Each structure stands twice: as structure tokens, then as C-alpha cells.
Amino acid sequence: MLRALNIPIEAIRTIVAIAEMGSLSKAATKLGLSQPAVSAQVKRLQGLIGGQLFIKTANGTTFTDLGKLALQQARIILNANDQMLRLGGDENASLHRIGLSSLFAQRLFERAGKSDLSDLSIHVDQSGAIRKGLIEGYIDVAFIFAPHVDADLAKTVREQRAFPAIWVRSPDFVLSPGAPIPIITLPGQDWMIGPLDRMGSAYKVVLHTSDYLVRLTAVRLGIGLTALPSFSVPDDLIESPDYYLPQLSDLRAVLCARPGLRGDVATRLVKRIKGIFDDHIPDPRGKSALGN
């Protein structure tokens, strides 16, 4: 009979602390342990996993490819551990996890004070990834874009809004006569490509990336055009209302609370996040209630 192997939660916390702090010594300080104790946890974890997780450099500690994979799983395990602790009703056992689309996070971090975020753990990713975390219980409250709300997501929706979407470009961008429109897209952005197809526009996707900052950099360099919610357009980019571009439909955003989150806690967190965005992101359509 094979003996089951179990990874101690202390070792899991250690790998996450190293990632957050950048070195074993700083992780030891955060965890309240000696550096030899942290090194022992790392050695134990590497023995269980069967490979090297870190490489020491002049600038600190760098994860190997195996270490990056282990870190992803470690965070999932810690999330599950916290959710398990909350089953007894202790909703204050740890920080609440807020999931945001990168477009919302950009404005939040620019304008919201530290007092708004000090007791929250913010997770920023594509809306699809945040939605997955919400449904699976790794995210407590999420504010994401959702062009289509399926049955699972509908159970979590507390409020929704509609934001105008516009085409944007660099001030120096000029489309060559007869050339296809160069488009820069993110995964899952059919709301951008669909109108071009329906209009019969000649276009070419020159960059398809999940990295929001890479997309903006490409637009700034004049590589192509993209579309954004009007509130999120950087100051150095401009609207491109050219005749060869179709009008875009409003983007639906939803504010959600995970299934199983205690009712009073869900209401408090949703109200709090909504308050931050009400203060910092205008709603041009005035649509903040569910179903409007």
C-alpha cells in the first residue's frame, strides 16, 4: 500500500511569502521565523515536489519554471485553506479577495487611497480568469466585464452597469490608403471584431495579447488601433471616430459576490467596492441597478 504524501501548510505559506517578499530573509521576517527555519521548509518542499524551486541571485530569489508552477498551486491551496476556515462562520479569518478586470484596477489604483485597500487582497486579471475564481470560490467579490452572463455567473450578480466603448489610437497614427485596419485585441473581445465583420471592414489583427500594458504600448507606438471603455482611455491616446470604424455597443460590467459568501458580508463588500467605483469611475449611462 502506497503511503500518501502531504505537503504541510507551513511550507505552502513559506513559498508564497518568498514570492511576495522577494527573498528568504524577508520571508522569514514576515513569517516570524529564522532564516534557517525558512530554508528548512524550502528544502522539505523541494524534496516532496522533486525539484529545485528557487535560484538565488544578486537581487534576491528567483523562481525556476517548476517553482512558478508550484507557486500557482500554493496560492490555490492557501485560498482553499482560508475558505475552509470560513465554513464555521468566521468571515474575518483573513483578507477578503477582490477580483478586478485590469481596466477597473488601473483607475482604482490611480485614484483610490490606501485607506480603501488596506484590508483587501486585490486580484487583477482578465475578466474570464476572475470569473473562474469567483465561481470556484477563490474570489469573494468581483467587478468584471461580462458581454454574456451565463447561468453560473447570473447567480452571483448583484449589480450591473453599461460603459460606452470607443476606438482609440495614437495621435500620430495614420491609416495608409487601401491598407487593412490594423487591430490590437485581447482574448475574448468579440465585441470589437464582430462590428468590424458586420460592417464589412478590411482589417488585420496585428497583435493579440492578454497583457493590457503591452496592448497600450503597441497602440502608443502606432502599430494599430484598439477599443477601450471610455473611462479608461489614457491621456496620451485619443478617440478615433473615423468613417471606416463601426460604432461599438456599450460594454456590460457586473459586480458579483461568490456563491456561499455570507449574506451580510457579501452586502457589505459589494457596497464598499461599489462606493469606491462610484467615487472614481463615472457611469455615463446612469445604469447601476441590476436589470437597467
N, C-alpha and C positions, 0 to 999 in steps of 0.2 A: 504494500500500500504506500503510495507516494505521500510524503509529508507536505502539507500546504505551507507555502511561504507567505508571510505577511510583512508589509513594509510599515514600520512604526510611524505614527502620525507626527512624531517629533522630527523624524528625518524629512518628512514631507514639508513641514514648516521651515526646516533649515534651507532646503533648496529654493523655496520661494523667497525667503529672506535674503539669500545671497543674490538672487536676481534683482530684488528691489534695491539693495544697498550697494551692489557692485563689487563687494569683496568679502572674504571670510571674516576678517577682523570687524568690519562694520556690521555684518550679520550677527556676529557674536554679541556685540554691544546691544543691538536691537532685541535679541532673544534673551539677554541676561545670562549668557553662558560664557565660558572661557573659550579662547580660540582653539585650544586642543580638543575641547568637547565638540565644537562645531566640525573640526577636521575629522574627528572620530565618526560623527554622524554621516559625513560625506563618504568616508571610506566604507562604512557599513552599507550605505545606499548603493554605492558603485559595485560592491560585492554582490548585492542582491540583484541588481539590474544586469550586471555582467559587462561593464564597460566604463570608460572614463567620461565623466560628465563636465569637467571644467579644465581649462588651461589657464595657468597663472601668467599674466602679462605685466608689463611695467605700469599699466594703467588700472590694474585690478584683476578681476577674474572674468574670463570669457567662457561661455558655454560651447561645448562641442555640439555637433549635429545631434548626437544621442542625447546630450544634456538638454537641448532645446525641446526635443520630443518629451523627455521626462518632465521638464518644467510645465509643459502644457497639461500633462496628466496630473501633475502635482496640484495645479490650481483647480482642476476639476474635482479632485479628491477633497481638497480643503473646502470648496464650495459645498460639496455633498455633506461633509462633516458638519458644517455650520447649519445646513438645512435640517439635518438630523437632530441637532441640539435644539432647534426651534420647534420641533414637534411637541414638546412639552409646554409650549405657550410662551417661551422666553424669546420674544421678538427683538429684544435688545442685546442678545448674546454677542453680536458683532456688528460691524458696519453694515448698513443696508447698501445693496448694489443697485446702482442706477445705470441703465444701458441707454446710450445715445448714438444716433446717427452722427457721423463725423461732421455733417453740415450744422447740426444743432450744437455740437460740442465746441466748434470753432467760436461761435458767438458767445456761448456760455462762458468759456474761459477768458474771452476778451473783456467781458463786461460784468460778470458776477464777482462779488467779493469773496474773500476766503471764508467769511462767516457763513456763506451759503453752502460751502462744500466741505467744511472741516470734518463733519462726521459721516460723510458719504464716500463710498468707493465707486468711482466713475469708470465704466467700461465703454470704450469708444470703438466702433467697428462699422462695417456695412450694416444697413438695416436688416438684411436677411440673417446675418450672424447674430445680431442682438435679438431678433425674433426667436431664433432657435434657443438661445439661452433663456429667454423668458418662458417659453413653452416647457422647457426641460427643468425649470426651477433654479437656474443659476443666476438669473437677473430678477430683482424684486419689482422694479418699476422701469418702464422703457418709454422713450419718446423717439419714434422712428417714422420713416416714410413707408407707406403701405398702399401702393396703387390698387392692390387686390387684397381684400380681407377674407381669408378662408374661415372655415368653421372653428378651427382651433384658436386662431387669433381673435376672432369675434368674441369668444368667451372672456377675453382679458381686457377688451377695450373699455376705457372709462370715458374718454372724450376724444374728439377728432377735430381737425382743422383742415382748411384748404389754403395753400400758398400759391401765388402766381409763379409760374416758371418762365424764364426768359433765356434767349440765346445770348451768349457773351463772347467777346473776342478781345484781343489786344488792340489798343488804339492804332497800332501800326499795321494791322492785318489788312491785306488786300487780296481779294479772290481774282486769280488770273482769268481772263475771258475764255469761256469754253471749258474750263477745268472743273472737275467734280468738287463738291464742297468737302473740305477735309474736316472730319468729325472726330472728336475725342470723347470716348464713352467710358462708363463704369459698367460692371456686370449687372444684368437685370434692369437696365434702363431702356426698356422697350418704349416707354413714354416719350423718349427722344427720337428713336429711329422710326417708330410707327408713323408719326406725322410726316416724316420725310418720304416714306414709301407711299403713303396715301396721296401726297402732293405730286408724286412722280419726279421728285428731285434727283438729280445725278449727284451722288455723294460717295465718299470713300472713308471708311473708318481707318484713320491713320494711327490711332493709339487706343488700346482697350486695356484699362488698368483698374485695379481695385484700390490703388493708392490715390487718395484725394489730392495730396500735395503734389504728386507727380503730374496729375491731370492739370492742376492750376499752372504748374511750371511750364508745361507744354503749351498751354494757351498763351501765357505771357511771352513765350518765345515766338509766337505767331505760327506755330505748327498747325493749328486748326481751331475750330470753334467747339464750344460745349454749351450745355444748358445747366442752369442753376436756379434754385428758388430765389426770388428777387431779393429777399432779405440777406442772402449770404454772398452777394457779389462783392468781391474785394474792390477797394478804391481804385486800384490801378488797372482794372478791366472795365469795359463798357458794354452796354447793351447793343446788340446787333440786329435791329429791326429791318433787315434788308428784304427786298421783294422776293428773293429766292429762298427764303426760310419760312416754313409754316408756323402758324401760331400754335403755341403749346397749351395743353389743358392744365388746369390747376393740379398741384401735387397734394395728395391726401397724406396727412400725418396723423398718427394715432398715439394717444397717451394711454399706456396699459399697465396693469398690475398682474403679477404672476398668479396662476391658479394656486389656491391654498394659502395665500398670504392673508393673515387675519384681517377681518373687515376694517376695524378701527385703524390698524397700522397702514393698510392699503389706502384708506381715505386720507390719512394724514400725509403720507408720502406723495400721493398724487397731487394733493392741494399744494404741497410745498414746491414740487417741481413745476407745476403749472404757474405758481406765483413767480418763480424765477423767470420763466419764459414770458409771462405776461408783462413783466417789467422790462425785459430786454429784447424781445422779438415781437414786433408789431404784427397784428393779424389784420391785413388789409381788407379781408372779406367779412370780418366780424363774426366768423363761424367758430365758436369754441365749444358749443354744446353738441353732444352726440346726436347724429342724425340730421344736423343742419346742413 
